[in-house]
């Protein structure tokens, strides 16, 4: 028995990400990619125009992110949504609570198959507005004011999950869609972007010193001037981290010293 064709729209500001997902979807003969949107603004226009059954929606996009896209779509016309995210530590928990599916970059073919099976089951059922209601609940939850910054960060160590106290963190560096957390000589990779982590960490304790680095201010031992006008932050363990020109004044002020 032939399956009904599911018309899919890809929304991601990175063309390579769309191309990679399109290649994975080619293995599913009931999925027809009807369009790609390179960013949230294009996605807002494309959804009512193309009227897809399914949207693969990137969470983190500049200017107009995935949640902003959903806010602009009429509740009654929201298609099935699979979120695509580069991190899974806290945003994904919200997706699970509201029974929304998600894929973590880089996308695994087997995980994509599981997500598509769920979409097929959902679309086979009569639409009763439950999906739109869950999406609106998610948006409302995200817009509630935050009362506290993260006190611990969950990392994987082999088959175990370890909770790190943020005060133990020395510094964090960006690694593409992931981040590397440095704690007392050990390093842990977490599937969350540096920008996302920065939003969760108390700015009274952590400072973004570069587009690819965050430091625990209490671990900064000195600011060292380098050749050609460069500046570095030297941590108590001797680690040297470049400080960008745009971040120098802020960091120096935080440390209470002259630039």
N, C-alpha and C positions, 0 to 999 in steps of 0.2 A: 504493500500500500504506500503510495507516495505521500510524503509529508507536505503540508502547506508551506509555501515559501515565506520566510520571515525577512522582511525588508529592514536592513540595518544601516544606521548612520554613525559614522565615526567622528568624534569631536576631540581633537587634541591639537595643541599649538605646535607640536613637533611633527613635521612631515615623516620623519623616519619611524616614529612610533605608529602613525597611521599605516604606513607601508608594512611594517612588521605584523600588525594586527590583521591587516587585509590578507597577508600571506597565510596566516594561521587559519583564518576563516574560510580560505579556499578549500580546505579539507572537508567542509560541511556543506553538502550539496543543497541543503534547504535554507541556507543563509545567502541572501543577495545584498551586497553592499551597494546602496543606492546613492551614497554621497559621502564626502569628507568635508569637515569644517575645521579650518586651522585657527582655532581659538573660540572663546566663548561668544563673542559678538556674532561671528559667522554662524555659530550653532543656534543662537536665538532666531536667526532668520531662516535657517535651514529646516528646523523641526516643523513649523507650520507649513512650509512650502513643500517639503518632501513627504511629510506625514509618515515617518517610519514606524514600524512595529517595535523596534528595539534601538536604543541608543547606547553606544559605548562612550561614556562621558568622563574625560579626565578631570580630576579634582582640582589640581593646581595648574592654573593658567594665568598669565599676566593680565591685569586690568579687569577681565571678566572671568571669574573662576567657575567651576562646575556648579556650585550652589547658586551663584548669581544667574546662571542659565535657567535652572529650575524655577527660580522665583518669577521669571518673565514668561513662563509657559502657563497657559490656562490649565487649571487642575484637571478638567474633564478631558483634555487632549494630551496629557502627559503619557508618553509611550513607556514600555518596560525599560528600565534603566539598569545598566551594569556600570558601576563606577570603576574607573581605572585610576590607581593611586600609586605613588612612589613610596608610600610609607604605610604602616599598619598598626602603629602603637596605640593611637587613641581615636583617630577618625574612624577606623574600621570597626571599632567597638560600637560606635553610633550606628553604622550601617547595619550591623548584625541585630541590634536591638529592634530596628524598624524593618527587619526582614528584607533588606535590600542587598543584592549581590554585589560583589566587588572582585577585581583582579589586581594583583600587585605586580608592578613592573620589576624585572622583565617577566612578561606573561609566559606561563608554562602551558603547553598544548593540552595536557591532561586537565589542568585546572579550568581552562577555557571550556573544555567539553562538559565539565560538571556544571558550569554556569549556564551554558546553552541548554542543557537538559532542564534546568529549573525554569528557564525562560519558556521553553516549549510547553511545559506543564502549566505555567501561568497563563499563557496565551490560549491554551486549549480550554480553559475554564471561562465561564461567562464573566465579563467585566462588570464588577459591582462597585467600582470607585475605591476599593480598599487600597490599591497601590498609590493612587493620588493622595489619599489620606495619610498614608505612612510617610510619603515624601514631605508633605506639609508639616507633619510632626517633627521630622528630622530638621527641617529648616528652622522651625520655631525653637527647637532645643539649642541649635547652634547660635541663635541670636540672643540667648539669655546671657547676661553679663557674667563673666568669670569672677569668682570670688577668691581664687588662690592660684598660685603658680605650682608647677609640678614639684613635689618633694622627692620623688623617686622615678627612675627610668627603668623599664623592663628591657633586658637584653637576653639573648640566647647564648648559652655556653654549652656546646655539644647538644645533648638531648635535654639539658636543663634550662630553666628560665631563672634568671638572676635579677633581683631588684637592687639597683644601685642608688644610693643616696646622692642626690645632686651635689651636696657639699663636698663629697669625696672626688668629684670630677675635676681633673686638672685643666683639660681643654678638649675641644671637639673640632674635628676637621671634616670638610665636605668631601664626599667620594661619589660623584655623579648623583644618582638618585638616593644614595645612602649617606650615612654619616659615621665617622669613626670616633668613638668616645675613649679618651685616654684617662685611665684611673690608676694611680699608684704603680706605674710601670706596665700595666696591662692595657690592651686595646680591644674594644668590642665594636663590631659592625652592627648598626641598627638600620632598619629599612624606614628611614624618615629623613627628609631633607633638612639641611642646616637651617633654612628659613623657618620651617615648621618647628624645629626644636627651639630656635631663638624665641619664638612667640610663646612657648610654654615655660621658659626659664625666667626666673626673677631678674630683672635688669639691675637690681641692686647688688646682685652676686656675680652675674655674667655680663661680659661685654663682647660685642662683635667687633673684632679688630681688623677683619679682612672679609671679603666676600666668601672666603673658604675657611674661616676660622673663628671660633668663639673661645674665649678664655675665662677661667674663674679668676676674678680680679684679685682674690686673696692669694693666688699662686704666683702673681707677677712679682718678681724680685727686683727687676730694673728695666728701664727703657734704654736701649743702646743705639746710638747713632751709627749708621753704616756708611759705607762709601757712596758717593753720588747722591747724598742727601736722604738715603733710606733710613728707616727706623724699625727696630725690632723690639719685641717684648721678650724678656728672658724670664722663664719660670724658675721656681725654686729647685726643680730637678735638672736645670740646665738646658731644657728645651728652648730653642729660639724660634719665634714666630714673627713673620713679617707683619708690620702694621701699615695699612694703606694710608695714603695722605689724607683721605677724607675722614678717617677715624682717629687720627692722632690727637686732635684737640680734645675730643670727648674722652679718650682713654686717659690722657694726662690729667684732665680735670678729675676723673674718677679716682686716680691715684693720688691726687692732692699735690702734684708736682708741677714744675715748669715744663714747657714743651721744649 
